[in-house]
């Protein structure tokens, strides 16, 4: 199992990437947060040989040509090791923060992926660009604005998904599904995999192979003190996620759905630091992969063996010296 780990900073992106490469990871990913999601990867590409991924770039506010250019440039800088990860975000942020439409997000995501693929394909083959959808139309590409064919081919496009519709769209038109990190063994087996199977049944054979790329919140430690530090960071992250209505299907399935409106109200009151207290030991163990490096690797193997060859690990805490290399080695053995 290949391992991708997060880079958080901008000015520090290159140094973070170098440290992660020394720890043995195979790739890095960036979040859509306080910094641009593409730029840190370009800095990291200059100093490492790691695979790169946006995890995820918020798709609806971005023009497909802009996304294709960024993806193609990072494909070049990384020597063919870039993955364009796209996500829908949630209605409130898309409509109020970005100021664009969100209605029918699954259909909108299908067109976004198809439009980006159409631009990339036009560059590869020189064929006229002629994508006409309900939400996006792209009908002009002149030689001056085309980088031409890539020696590595177009970068893969994966879609971050949680609900059945978005997972199905990913399987139908994208190169992969980035499985959202707030999940459980049961949700992956009972909701995600059937949705992927349904989407694959509609997939055109010319699209080629499809990747399931799990994202996992990892609580890892070699002793009680290290686990306590990991637990605290993971509880805080999960509390934030639980406050978002989009993640309620997961906690509903696990019997914790009543926590969602409580957490959401806490955010409205500005009580962000208290969210982690909502996550008890059972819910922590259900929504994360927890334990020693060997135990974490075993759990990842049980859930995803046969479905995935790469995993994105979320590590929302400072790891003790030597812990990350042990975790990476254990995951490599899965």
Residue, then its C-alpha position, 0 to 999 in steps of 0.5 A: x500500500x502506497x502512502x500519501x501524507x498531508x502538507x499544510x503550509x505554503x512557505x514551508x511546503x518544500x521543507x514539509x515535503x522533504x521531511x515526509x519524503x525522508x519518512x518514507x511516504x510515497x506522495x503528498x496532498x494539500x487541502x483547500x484551506x487558508x492557502x491555494x491548493x495547487x501552489x504548495x505542490x509546485x514548491x514541493x515538486x522542485x525538491x522531492x520526487x513524490x507523487x502529488x495530489x490536490x485533496x481536494x480542489x473545490x470544483x464548482x467555482x473553478x473554470x475547467x480550463x484553469x483546472x486543466x492548466x494547473x493539473x497539466x503543469x503539476x503533471x509536468x513538474x512531478x514527472x507524471x505523478x500528479x492526481x487532480x482531486x476535485x470536491x464539491x464542498x457544501x452548499x453554504x460555502x459554495x454559495x456564500x463563500x465562493x458565490x456560485x451555484x450548487x444545485x444538483x451537485x452530482x450532475x454538476x460534478x459529472x460535467x466538471x470532470x467531463x469538461x476537464x477531461x475534454x480540455x486535457x484530451x484536446x491538448x493530447x490529440x489536437x482535436x477541436x475542443x467541443x464540450x457542451x453541457x448544462x453547466x459548462x461549455x468549452x468550444x475553443x482551444x487555439x494552438x497558442x493556448x495548448x501545451x500539446x501532448x504530455x510525455x506522461x499522458x493527462x493526469x488522472x482526475x479523482x472525485x471526493x465523495x461520500x454520498x451514493x450519488x457522488x460516489x456513483x458519478x465518480x465511478x461513472x466518469x472519473x479516474x478514481x474516488x477519493x473516499x472521504x475520511x469520515x467513514x467507517x468499516x460499515x459505511x464503506x461496505x454498505x454504502x460506498x462500495x455498492x454506489x461505486x459498483x452502480x456507477x461502474x455499471x454505467x462507465x464507458x469502457x474507453x475510460x479505463x481503470x478506476x481507482x478507489x483511494x481511501x482517506x483515513x483519519x489515523x490515531x497512531x501511537x506506540x504507547x499510552x502517551x503517544x496515543x493520548x496525543x493522537x486521540x486529542x487531535x483526532x477528536x478535535x478534527x472529528x468534532x469539526x466534521x460532525x458539525x457539518x450536515x453532509x457527514x451525518x449519514x455516516x454517524x446516523x448509520x453508526x447510531x450517533x446522528x443526534x450529535x450532528x445538530x448539537x455540534x452544528x449549534x456549537x459552531x454557531x456559538x463559536x465553541x469550536x474548541x469544545x467540539x472534540x468532547x462530543x466524540x467518545x471512545x467508541x465513536x473515535x474507534x469507529x471513525x478512525x483507524x487507531x492503534x500502534x503502527x502494526x494495528x493501524x496497518x492491519x485495520x487498513x488492510x482489513x477494510x481496503x485490501x482488494x479495493x485500493x493500492x494507495x491511502x491518504x493518511x490524516x494525522x491531525x497532531x504532532x507525531x513523536x520522533x520516529x513514529x511516522x516512518x514506522x507507520x509508513x513501513x507498516x502500511x507499505x507491508x499491507 
